Amino acid sequence: MLTSPTQSRPHPDPAGPGASSRRGLLARAEELARDPAVRPLLHLEADARTWARIDGPDGCEAWLVGWPPGTGTGWHDHGGASGAFTVLEGLLEEHTPAAEPSGETDAVRLPPGGPHRRVLTAGAGRAFGRHHVHDVLSTGTVHAVSLHLYAPALPSMRRFAAHGGLLRLVDVEHPGAWT
């Protein structure tokens, strides 16, 4: 486990719904990603995603994730936690519905023509609210490494599958399933 030597100033409500809270999460993720002691904590595998939980700032849950080319998360949300992630190495592509659902739901409509696609390269990051649903993929030709920060700590991850133009809830994973 790592404690970052450069702690951000405390934020009273890191999981709050406002854009400033999301910006704060992204700023803290980017700060932690710049710590030279962080990247060596993750071991990369040739053909499987790897992850390591690390100490996050201000009580946030933090993960380093390694992504071989062609791997992805599948559609999921973060069980009501807000979050942010930043790419340290390589390239990731995030797929999202047209808009974040306004609340927890068992079905999310995809826009005509398919999901919105956002490409994130090294140094780029993304923050999201409590009901964000996405699929993150390593679409580059080399391993990607990213740092993810959640507030509050992940209570669950809800998995979705595409059925026509809808994403339907198919499973709920709880802490321990991904550690």
N, C-alpha and C positions, 0 to 999 in steps of 0.2 A: 504494500500500500504506500501511497505517496501523499505527502502533505505539501502543497505548493508553497514555496517560500514567499511568494508574492500574492497575498490575499487581497481580494477586492474589498471595498468597503461594504458593510452589511446592507442588505436590502430587506426591508420589513416584510414584503410579501412577494417572494420570488415566483410564486405560482399564480399571481394575480392575472386577470384577464386582459389588462391594458397592454398596448404596444410597448410602453416604456419598460414593462416587466420582461417582455420578450427580448427587447434590445439589451436589457441588463443581462439576461441569460446568455445571449450570444457574446456579449463583451467578456463575460466571465469564462465562457468556453474558449474564446480566442486567446485570452490571457493564459489560461492553463495550457493550451496547446503550444504556446511559445516557451514554456518552461523546458529547458534542455534535458531535464531528468525524466520527463514524461515518456517520450517516444521509445526509449530502450525497455520500457516495461511490457511491451507487446511483442510476442513471438509470432512470426508469420508462418503459415502452413502453405504448401504448394497449391492445394486445390480445395481448401475448406476455409470458411470464415473463422477467424479467431477473435477473442475479446478478452479484455482484462478490466475488472472493476478497479478504479483508483479513487483516492480521496478527492472529493469535489469541494469547491469553495462554498462557504456560507450554508453548509448543510445540504447542498445539492448532491445528487447521485451522478457519478461520472464514469464513463466507459470509453476505453480505447477499442477500436474495432479494425481488424485487418480484413481486406477484401481481395481475394484473387480475382483476376478478370473473369467475368461471366457469372459471378455470384450476386445474390440479392437477398432482401429480407422477406419478400412477399408483402402483401397489403396488410397493414396493421395500424393501430393507434397505441396510445401510451396510457390507457386506463385512467384518464383524467389529469395526468401530469402535463405541464407545459415543458417545452424543451428547446434545445438548440444543438446544432452540430456544425463542426467545421472540418474541412478536409486538410490534412497535414501533408499527404502525398497522393499522387495519382489523380484519378477522376471518378466522380460519382454522378449518377443521374437519379434525380428524384421525380417520381410520378405522383401526381395528386389529382383529386377531383377538382372541378372548376373552383369550388369554394369550400372552406372549412365548414363542417356541419356546425349548427348552432348549439347542439347538445349531444349527449351520448345517444347513439342510434344503432339499430341492428342492420340498417341498410343505407347505403350512400349512393346517390346517382352519379354516374360518370357523364361527362359532357358528350354531346354528339361528336364523333370523330376521335374519341378516346381521351385518355387522361392528359392533363397538362404536364409537360416535361421541362425540367430545369437541370442544366448541367452545372456542376460545381467542381472546379479545379482547385489545386493546392492553394490555400489561403482564403478560399471562399467559404462562406458559412450561411446558415439558415436558421431562423428562429420560428417557433410555432406555438400555437395556443393549445389549450387543454383537450380539444376534440379533433385535433389534426389527424387525418388518415393519409398514409403515404406508403409507397413501395420504393425502396432505395436499392440501386443496382450499381455494380462496378462494370462500367461499359468500356473502360480503357483497355490498353494492351499490357499494362503493368499493374502490380498490386497497388491498391489504394489503402490509405490509413486515415481514419477519422476519429474525432473526439466528440462524444455525445454527453450532454448535461441535462438533467431532469430535475424539476422542482414541482411538487415534492418528489421524493423517491418513487420509483415506479411501483404503483400498487398492483398493476397487471399490464399485460399486453393483449389486446383483443385482435384476433386474426380474422381477415376477411378474404373472400374468394369472389372473383368476377363471375357473374351470371348475366349474360346479355349486357345491358347498360347499367347494371347495378353491382355494387360490392355488397355482399351479404356476410354477416357475422357467422363464422363457422367454429371458432374456438376461443377460449380465454385461457391464457397462461398466467401463472402467478409466480412471484419471486421464488427462486430455487429451480425453476424450469430452464432458466437461461444462465445460471451461474456455474 
